[in-house]
Amino acid sequence: MNMRSFIDVKPDSHFPIQNLPYGVFKLKVGSKPVCGVAIGDYVLDLSMLEEKGFFNKTDLGSEVVFETPSLNKFMSRGREAWKQVRAILQMALSDENPILRDDSDLKKISLIPMKDVVMCLPVEIGDYTDFYSSKEHATNVGIMFRGKDNALMPNWLHMPIAYHGRASSIVISGTDITRPKGQRKPADSDNPLFGPTNLLDFELEMGFLIGPGNKLGTPIAIENTYDHIFGMVLVNDWSARDIQTWEYQPLGPFLAKNFATSISPWVVTMEALEPFRVSGPKQEPEPLPYLKIGGDWSYDINLEVSIRAEGQKEDFIISKSNFKYLYWNICQQLAHHTVNGCNTKTGDMMASGTISGPEKNSYGSMLELTWRGENPVKLPNGRERKFIEDGDTLRISGYCRGNGYKIGFGEVSGRILPSSK
């Protein structure tokens, strides 16, 4: 798409007119949170356009959906409304259309420099499910703990494995993370100890957000899943590996995961990602009928993880991966999630699980990158990292590369603070 905006957008920007991701923001000088879209280095205030009647001829009518502190009302309206609003925004921001370009008063109140805003959680998240959909990641972890011959559990190749996470501890990018405490049992101890985790880790993930939900007892057929998915965000599902090792049997993760999950502030729509659909890995054995879907349902999204130790001046890249490596795609995840009649609601988030690629430099966690700490990551200042230390900042970024433009997600970052006393 050769569309251009009258806003000056740098070639390497994550937010050209082809993207227009949605978020929630407020002014640094103080204001209530409202909905906006990113365009270059600006945020377009959708509540101002809504007030001027820009969306009256869409399925939204005159309903107020953007002068709110979350995207939920808009997300609930469905794909046709999403497409109509996207078309209006691209038209309004086009360099060929005078409606906003030549209205200096409207531009002044509706286009706000990003440096002047604070980003908020974009969605009121009711429920959160974390999948385990990277074959490379599941295999690596399985080799570490069960050996090569029993790396994948017998059910893994037949269905998307997942657990229910904690929505209350999902935080926006930039939020500091306090090192969690819990029980852990060192190999040389007969009894568990209580205290801060020694093996704090990141997990490179992406999440998708539910638009319209489904009723209890009514599964979403796999051919209909796409119409329930509004868009995607970057996710860092922080993990305390030593706490997890001691607690996870027989029911899975608990305190090792529920202390914090960080997400990026901008929600990239599925319409913006449409040109970057690709085929995922071949699935063998063939999935059961309710998980079969034709076409390409993975996405070519470049992902990068960097770390900055306290006192370092620059980030140091430790992993480069890609969303397309995931074995189970988002349609299969949602179909499986609801096949038993489980209902979903607008704003629910489903995360991919750790995304690891086939090479060591594409692994999506410190657990894998250092192979349980046996091969530490060497930082430019001469220090090493087996796992994440206090003062470290982790940053994940992601983008799709188009013809002369990027469709980017921005970043999700978090700095680790010492455990509370």
C-alpha positions in Angstrom: 0.0 0.0 0.0 1.6 3.3 -1.1 -0.6 5.5 1.0 1.2 8.4 2.7 0.2 10.7 5.6 0.5 14.4 5.8 2.2 13.8 9.1 6.0 13.4 8.6 6.7 9.8 9.4 10.3 8.6 9.5 11.0 5.6 7.3 12.0 3.5 10.3 9.0 4.5 12.4 6.8 1.7 13.8 3.7 3.8 13.2 3.1 4.8 9.5 -0.4 5.3 8.1 -0.5 1.6 7.1 -0.5 0.7 10.8 -2.6 3.0 13.1 -2.5 0.9 16.3 -4.9 1.8 19.0 -4.0 2.7 22.6 -5.2 4.7 25.6 -3.3 7.8 26.8 -3.5 10.8 29.0 -1.5 14.1 29.0 1.5 14.3 31.2 0.2 17.7 32.5 -3.0 15.9 33.6 -6.1 14.7 31.9 -8.5 11.8 31.9 -7.5 8.7 29.8 -9.0 8.5 26.3 -8.4 6.4 23.2 -6.0 7.3 20.4 -4.0 5.9 17.5 -0.3 6.3 16.8 0.9 8.0 13.7 4.6 8.7 13.5 5.7 10.6 16.6 2.1 11.7 17.4 -1.0 10.4 19.0 -4.3 11.2 17.3 -7.0 11.8 19.9 -10.0 9.8 18.8 -12.3 11.4 21.3 -11.8 14.7 19.5 -12.7 13.2 16.2 -15.6 11.5 17.8 -16.9 14.8 19.1 -16.6 16.3 15.6 -18.8 13.5 14.2 -16.1 11.7 12.1 -17.6 8.3 12.9 -21.4 9.0 12.7 -21.7 7.3 9.4 -20.2 4.0 10.6 -21.8 1.2 12.5 -20.8 3.2 15.7 -23.3 5.9 14.8 -23.2 8.7 17.4 -22.3 6.3 20.3 -19.4 7.5 22.4 -16.8 4.7 22.3 -13.4 6.6 22.3 -13.9 9.1 25.2 -13.3 6.2 27.6 -10.4 4.8 29.6 -10.2 1.6 27.6 -10.7 0.2 24.1 -13.3 -2.3 25.2 -16.4 -0.5 23.9 -14.9 -0.1 20.5 -13.6 -3.7 20.5 -17.0 -5.1 21.3 -18.5 -3.7 18.1 -16.9 -6.2 15.7 -14.9 -6.4 12.6 -17.2 -4.3 10.3 -17.0 -1.3 12.6 -13.3 -1.8 13.0 -12.8 -1.7 9.2 -15.0 1.3 8.8 -13.2 3.3 11.4 -9.8 2.3 10.1 -10.8 3.5 6.6 -12.0 6.9 8.0 -8.7 7.3 9.9 -6.5 6.5 6.9 -8.6 8.9 4.8 -8.3 11.7 7.4 -4.6 11.3 7.8 -3.8 10.9 4.1 -1.7 13.6 2.5 -4.3 13.9 -0.3 -7.2 14.7 2.0 -7.7 18.3 3.4 -10.3 17.4 6.0 -7.7 17.2 8.8 -4.6 18.4 7.0 -5.9 21.9 6.4 -7.9 22.3 9.6 -5.3 23.9 11.9 -7.6 24.2 14.9 -8.6 20.5 14.8 -5.0 19.5 14.3 -3.9 21.5 17.3 -6.3 19.8 19.7 -6.3 16.3 18.2 -2.6 15.6 17.2 -0.4 15.4 20.3 3.3 14.7 20.4 4.0 11.3 22.0 6.6 12.9 24.3 3.7 14.8 25.9 1.6 11.8 26.8 1.5 8.9 29.3 0.4 5.6 27.9 -2.1 3.5 30.0 -3.3 -0.1 29.8 -5.2 -0.1 26.5 -7.8 -2.7 27.5 -9.7 -3.7 30.6 -8.6 -7.3 30.8 -11.1 -9.6 32.5 -9.3 -12.9 31.9 -5.9 -14.0 30.8 -4.8 -17.3 29.4 -1.1 -18.2 28.6 -0.5 -20.8 26.0 2.6 -23.0 25.4 2.7 -23.0 21.6 6.3 -22.9 20.6 7.6 -26.4 19.7 11.2 -25.3 20.0 10.6 -23.8 23.5 8.7 -26.8 24.7 11.4 -29.2 23.4 14.2 -27.2 24.9 12.6 -27.1 28.3 11.6 -30.8 28.1 15.2 -31.8 27.3 16.5 -29.9 30.3 14.1 -31.5 32.8 13.1 -34.9 31.2 15.8 -35.7 28.7 15.8 -35.8 24.9 13.7 -38.9 24.6 10.8 -37.5 26.6 11.1 -33.8 25.7 7.5 -33.3 24.5 4.7 -34.6 26.6 2.4 -37.0 24.8 -0.5 -34.4 24.5 1.6 -31.5 23.1 1.3 -32.3 19.4 -2.4 -32.9 19.6 -3.7 -29.6 21.2 -2.6 -26.1 22.3 -1.5 -26.5 25.9 -2.3 -23.5 28.2 -2.9 -22.4 31.8 -5.0 -19.6 33.2 -2.9 -16.6 34.3 -3.7 -13.6 36.5 -5.2 -10.5 34.8 -4.9 -8.3 37.9 -1.1 -8.2 37.6 -0.9 -7.3 33.9 0.9 -4.0 33.7 1.8 -1.5 31.0 5.3 -1.2 29.5 7.7 0.8 31.7 6.2 -0.4 35.0 9.0 -1.5 37.4 8.8 -5.1 38.5 9.6 -6.1 42.1 11.6 -9.3 42.4 9.0 -11.9 43.8 9.3 -14.1 46.8 8.2 -17.6 47.3 9.1 -21.2 48.2 12.0 -22.8 46.4 13.9 -26.0 47.1 17.6 -26.0 46.1 19.0 -29.4 45.0 21.3 -29.6 48.1 18.4 -28.9 50.6 16.1 -31.5 52.1 13.4 -28.8 52.8 12.1 -25.8 50.9 13.3 -22.3 51.7 11.4 -19.0 51.5 12.8 -15.9 50.0 13.4 -13.9 46.8 13.7 -15.8 43.5 17.3 -16.4 42.4 16.3 -17.4 38.9 14.2 -14.5 37.5 13.5 -14.8 33.8 11.7 -13.1 30.9 9.5 -14.8 28.4 9.3 -13.4 24.9 5.6 -13.6 23.9 2.8 -12.0 22.0 -0.8 -11.7 23.0 -4.1 -11.3 21.1 -7.2 -9.5 22.5 -10.8 -10.6 22.2 -13.3 -8.3 20.5 -16.8 -9.8 20.6 -17.0 -12.8 23.0 -19.1 -15.9 23.0 -21.8 -17.2 25.2 -21.3 -19.8 27.9 -21.8 -23.2 26.3 -21.4 -22.0 22.7 -17.9 -22.8 21.3 -16.3 -20.6 18.6 -15.9 -22.7 15.5 -12.4 -22.4 14.1 -13.6 -20.9 10.9 -15.2 -18.0 12.9 -12.3 -17.3 15.3 -10.7 -14.5 13.3 -13.8 -12.3 13.7 -13.4 -12.4 17.5 -9.8 -11.3 17.5 -9.2 -7.5 17.6 -5.5 -7.2 17.5 -2.1 -8.1 19.1 0.4 -6.7 21.7 3.9 -7.6 22.8 4.0 -9.6 26.1 6.7 -10.3 28.6 5.4 -13.0 31.0 8.0 -12.7 33.8 8.9 -16.0 35.4 10.6 -17.1 38.6 12.2 -20.4 37.6 13.2 -21.7 41.0 9.8 -21.0 42.5 8.1 -22.7 39.4 10.3 -25.8 39.6 9.2 -26.5 43.2 5.5 -25.6 42.8 4.4 -26.6 39.3 3.6 -30.3 39.9 0.8 -31.4 39.8 -1.2 -28.3 38.7 1.2 -26.0 36.9 2.5 -22.4 37.3 1.2 -20.2 40.2 3.3 -17.8 42.2 6.1 -18.2 39.7 4.0 -16.4 37.1 1.2 -14.3 38.7 3.4 -11.5 40.1 3.6 -9.6 36.8 3.0 -9.7 33.1 4.1 -6.7 31.0 2.4 -5.7 27.8 3.0 -3.0 25.1 0.7 0.0 25.0 -0.2 -0.1 21.3 -2.7 -2.7 19.9 -1.9 -3.5 16.3 -5.0 -4.6 14.5 -5.4 -7.7 12.5 -6.2 -5.6 9.4 -2.8 -3.9 9.7 -1.1 -7.4 10.0 -3.0 -8.9 7.0 -0.2 -8.4 4.4 2.2 -10.3 6.7 0.3 -13.6 7.0 2.5 -16.6 6.4 2.2 -20.4 6.8 3.2 -21.8 10.2 5.2 -25.0 10.8 3.8 -28.2 9.4 1.6 -30.0 12.0 2.2 -33.7 12.4 0.2 -35.6 13.3 -2.8 -33.9 11.6 -4.9 -32.0 14.2 -8.4 -33.2 15.1 -11.1 -31.7 12.9 -12.1 -28.9 15.3 -8.5 -27.6 15.1 -8.2 -27.7 11.3 -8.2 -24.4 9.4 -7.2 -23.7 5.8 -5.0 -20.9 4.7 -2.0 -19.1 6.3 -2.6 -18.1 9.9 0.8 -17.2 11.2 2.4 -13.8 10.9 6.0 -12.7 9.9 6.7 -10.5 12.9 10.3 -9.9 13.8 11.0 -10.0 17.5 14.0 -8.7 19.4 15.0 -8.9 23.1 17.6 -6.6 24.7 18.9 -6.2 28.2 20.5 -3.1 29.9 22.3 -3.7 33.2 22.3 -0.9 35.7 25.0 1.6 34.7 25.1 0.5 31.1 24.5 3.3 28.5 23.0 1.1 25.8 20.8 -2.0 25.4 22.5 -5.2 24.4 20.5 -7.5 22.1 20.3 -11.1 23.4 17.7 -12.7 21.2 16.1 -12.3 17.7 13.1 -14.4 17.0 9.9 -14.4 15.0 6.2 -15.0 15.7 6.0 -17.3 12.7 7.9 -20.1 14.6 4.8 -20.8 16.7 3.4 -24.3 16.1 -0.2 -23.6 17.2 -1.7 -20.5 15.6 -4.1 -18.0 17.2 -7.2 -19.4 15.5 -6.4 -22.9 16.9 -5.7 -21.4 20.3 -9.1 -19.6 20.5 -11.0 -22.6 19.0 -9.5 -25.0 21.6 -10.0 -22.5 24.4 -13.8 -22.4 23.8 -14.4 -25.9 22.4 -15.7 -27.1 25.8 -18.2 -24.2 26.0 -15.9 -21.8 27.9 -17.1 -18.2 27.3 -14.8 -15.3 26.4 -15.5 -11.6 26.9 -14.4 -8.4 25.2 -10.9 -7.5 26.4 -9.8 -11.0 27.4 -6.1 -11.7 26.5 -4.6 -14.9 25.2 -0.8 -15.0 25.2 1.3 -17.2 22.9 3.7 -18.6 25.5 7.5 -18.2 25.0 8.4 -17.8 21.3 11.7 -19.6 20.5 13.2 -20.2 17.1 15.4 -23.0 15.9 18.8 -21.3 16.7 20.3 -20.5 20.0 20.2 -16.7 19.3 16.4 -17.0 18.7 15.5 -18.5 22.1 12.9 -16.6 24.0 14.0 -16.9 27.6 17.2 -16.8 29.8 16.5 -20.4 30.8 17.2 -21.4 27.2 19.7 -18.8 26.2 22.0 -19.8 29.1 20.8 -23.4 29.2 19.8 -23.3 32.9 22.7 -21.0 33.7 25.4 -23.3 32.3 26.4 -20.9 29.5 26.0 -17.3 30.8 25.2 -14.4 28.4 28.2 -12.1 28.2 27.4 -8.4 28.4 29.6 -5.7 26.7 30.8 -4.4 30.1 32.4 -7.8 30.8 29.7 -8.9 33.2 27.6 -12.1 32.7 24.0 -13.0 33.2 22.7 -16.4 34.0 19.3 -14.9 34.8 18.0 -11.4 35.4 19.5 -9.3 38.2 18.2 -6.3 40.2 18.6 -3.1 38.2 18.4 -4.9 34.8 15.9 -3.5 32.2 14.5 -6.0 29.7 13.0 -4.7 26.5 11.1 -6.5 23.7 10.3 -4.9 20.4 8.5 -6.2 17.3 7.7 -5.2 13.8 6.7 -6.5 10.3 8.7 -5.1 7.4 6.6 -3.9 4.4 7.7 -2.3 1.1 9.2 0.9 2.3 7.5 0.9 5.7 7.2 -1.0 9.0 4.2 -2.2 10.9 5.5 -2.0 14.5 4.4 -2.7 18.0 6.7 -0.3 19.7 8.1 -2.0 22.8 7.4 -3.5 26.1 10.0 -2.9 28.9 10.4 -3.4 32.6 13.1 -2.7 35.2 13.7 -5.2 38.0 13.6 -3.7 41.6 15.0 -5.6 44.7 12.5 -7.8 46.5 10.4 -6.0 49.1 11.4 -6.4 52.8 
